[in-house]
Amino acid sequence: MFINLAPIVLFVYNRPKHTKLLLDSLEKNILAKHSILYIYCDGPKLNTNNSELDKIKQVRDIIKNIKFCKEIFIIELDSNTGLANSVINAINNLINKYNKIIVLEDDLVLSDSFLDYMNMSLTKYENHSDVYQISAHTFFTSNNNSAIFLPFTTSWGWGTWKRAWEKFDTQSIDFEKLFSDSKLRDKFNLNGVYKYDKMLLNQMNGLINSWAIRWYWSVFINNGLVLFPPYSLVENIGFDGSGTHGIGIFRNFRKSNVFKKSNVITYPSEVLINENEYKLVKKAIYKVNGGFIGKIIDFIKNIF
């Protein structure tokens, strides 16, 4: 067993069914009983109706009955800070104490080998300065059992270290470079596969509040790498209208998660991007993002 397990931080709000499913899957991980779990409960928004208040209460009642972790710390907020601020503030507080962390949101179901993979990977690459994140999710299922390195981040079950998080620029300084350097912008968008640049611009213009796009920019501008598993170890169940995910007619991100429970994941011999695997990953993301039709829709939306 690992001597120094990473603490787990979980963010919950008003989805009791999702929270229960996540916790049930976490309990099935053998390492859960040896792990420290922090749960951040965001507070109600202004003018929240009684039905929503009841859901928030149900979530808090559920987490107070957890018995399966080594230690559990519950942080209940009285007012709503939003997911982005909750994630940033919580990681800032915990990363200095533990030097590494595993991050979960309430709309995930985990493989029973999730914690094994996360802790093994966080230990293995702790001192590799080029590696910024360990991801448990992938849009591409490999034909072999080897994890791969890619140049972008994910937010569906991940981990990082203090040395990497210290590079997180919440202000996304110099983001304008993307709009004066077409080659840089194309690289940021995975060669036109996904409009990350528009997402970052919306963030900087105050139209959205996302920690994830700012984290990606920070990793990208520092030429950081992210380790991805050969198949997804998490399933996102938040595409049911209960959260803030866009459902979309042609986008099919919900179908990109298939995790296995028995295969042993191996690691690449070098900390490098495998270009052939990267091409396959980009094709997979392009497909779940709607393919050609999705691209046309994005073009029309940009016009109007």
Backbone hydrogen bonds, N-H to C=O, Kabsch-Sander energy under -0.5 kcal/mol:
donor,donor_aa,acceptor,acceptor_aa,energy
5,L,3,I,-0.6
8,I,36,I,-3.0
9,V,102,I,-3.0
10,L,38,Y,-3.1
11,F,104,L,-1.7
12,V,10,L,-0.5
12,V,40,Y,-2.6
19,T,15,R,-2.6
20,K,16,P,-2.4
21,L,17,K,-2.1
22,L,18,H,-2.5
23,L,19,T,-2.5
24,D,20,K,-2.4
25,S,21,L,-1.9
26,L,22,L,-2.5
27,E,23,L,-2.3
28,K,24,D,-0.9
29,N,26,L,-1.6
30,I,112,D,-0.6
32,A,29,N,-1.7
33,K,30,I,-0.8
34,H,31,L,-1.3
35,S,32,A,-1.6
37,L,71,E,-2.7
38,Y,8,I,-3.3
39,I,73,F,-3.0
40,Y,10,L,-3.0
40,Y,38,Y,-0.5
41,C,39,I,-0.6
41,C,75,I,-3.2
42,D,12,V,-1.9
42,D,40,Y,-0.7
43,G,79,S,-1.3
48,T,45,K,-1.4
53,L,49,N,-2.2
54,D,50,N,-2.2
55,K,51,S,-1.5
56,I,52,E,-2.2
57,K,53,L,-2.2
58,Q,54,D,-2.5
59,V,55,K,-2.3
60,R,56,I,-2.0
61,D,57,K,-2.3
62,I,58,Q,-2.1
63,I,59,V,-2.2
64,K,60,R,-1.2
65,N,62,I,-1.5
66,I,63,I,-1.3
70,K,32,A,-0.8
70,K,35,S,-1.6
71,E,35,S,-1.2
73,F,37,L,-2.8
75,I,39,I,-3.2
75,I,73,F,-0.5
76,E,74,I,-0.6
77,L,41,C,-2.7
77,L,75,I,-0.6
80,N,44,P,-1.1
86,S,82,G,-2.1
87,V,83,L,-2.9
88,I,84,A,-2.3
89,N,85,N,-2.6
90,A,86,S,-2.4
91,I,87,V,-2.5
92,N,88,I,-2.3
93,N,89,N,-1.9
94,L,90,A,-2.3
95,I,91,I,-2.9
96,N,92,N,-0.7
97,K,94,L,-0.7
98,Y,94,L,-2.2
99,N,95,I,-2.2
101,I,160,T,-2.1
102,I,7,P,-2.3
103,V,158,W,-3.6
104,L,9,V,-2.7
106,D,11,F,-1.2
108,L,105,E,-0.9
109,V,235,E,-2.3
111,S,233,L,-2.8
114,F,111,S,-1.6
117,Y,113,S,-2.4
118,M,114,F,-2.6
119,N,115,L,-2.5
120,M,116,D,-2.4
121,S,117,Y,-2.4
122,L,118,M,-2.6
123,T,119,N,-2.0
124,K,120,M,-2.4
125,Y,121,S,-2.3
126,E,123,T,-0.8
128,H,125,Y,-1.5
129,S,127,N,-1.0
131,V,128,H,-1.8
132,Y,130,D,-0.6
132,Y,225,L,-3.0
133,Q,225,L,-1.1
134,I,159,G,-2.5
135,S,133,Q,-0.5
135,S,227,L,-3.0
136,A,157,G,-2.8
142,S,140,F,-0.6
142,S,230,P,-3.3
147,A,266,T,-2.6
148,I,228,F,-2.4
149,F,272,L,-0.6
150,L,226,V,-2.4
157,G,155,S,-1.1
158,W,103,V,-1.6
159,G,134,I,-2.1
160,T,101,I,-1.7
162,K,99,N,-2.5
165,W,161,W,-2.7
166,E,162,K,-2.1
167,K,164,A,-1.9
168,F,165,W,-1.8
170,T,168,F,-0.8
172,S,169,D,-1.5
175,F,172,S,-1.5
177,K,174,D,-1.8
178,L,175,F,-1.8
179,F,176,E,-1.6
180,S,177,K,-1.3
181,D,177,K,-1.3
185,R,181,D,-2.3
186,D,182,S,-2.4
187,K,183,K,-2.0
188,F,184,L,-2.3
189,N,185,R,-1.9
190,L,187,K,-1.6
191,N,186,D,-3.1
192,G,186,D,-0.7
193,V,189,N,-1.1
193,V,190,L,-0.6
194,Y,189,N,-1.9
196,Y,194,Y,-2.1
199,M,195,K,-1.4
200,L,196,Y,-2.5
201,L,197,D,-2.4
202,N,198,K,-2.6
203,Q,199,M,-1.8
204,M,200,L,-2.5
205,N,201,L,-1.7
206,G,203,Q,-1.4
207,L,202,N,-2.7
208,I,202,N,-1.0
214,R,210,S,-0.7
215,W,211,W,-2.2
216,Y,212,A,-2.5
217,W,213,I,-2.2
218,S,214,R,-2.0
219,V,215,W,-2.3
220,F,216,Y,-3.1
221,I,217,W,-2.8
222,N,218,S,-0.7
223,N,220,F,-2.0
224,G,219,V,-3.0
225,L,130,D,-2.9
226,V,150,L,-2.7
227,L,133,Q,-2.3
228,F,148,I,-3.3
228,F,226,V,-0.5
232,S,258,V,-0.6
233,L,136,A,-3.3
235,E,109,V,-2.5
237,I,107,D,-3.0
237,I,235,E,-0.6
241,G,238,G,-0.5
243,G,238,G,-0.7
252,N,288,V,-3.4
255,K,252,N,-1.4
256,S,253,F,-1.6
257,N,254,R,-0.6
258,V,256,S,-0.7
265,I,263,N,-0.5
266,T,145,N,-2.7
272,L,270,E,-1.8
274,N,149,F,-0.6
275,E,273,I,-0.9
278,Y,274,N,-2.6
279,K,275,E,-2.1
280,L,276,N,-1.6
281,V,277,E,-2.3
282,K,278,Y,-2.4
283,K,279,K,-2.0
284,A,280,L,-1.9
285,I,281,V,-2.4
286,Y,282,K,-2.5
287,K,283,K,-2.0
288,V,284,A,-2.2
289,N,285,I,-1.7
290,G,287,K,-1.5
291,G,286,Y,-2.7
293,I,290,G,-0.7
294,G,290,G,-1.8
295,K,291,G,-1.8
296,I,292,F,-2.1
297,I,293,I,-2.3
298,D,294,G,-2.2
299,F,295,K,-2.1
300,I,296,I,-2.4
301,K,297,I,-2.6
302,N,298,D,-2.1
303,I,299,F,-1.4
304,F,300,I,-1.8
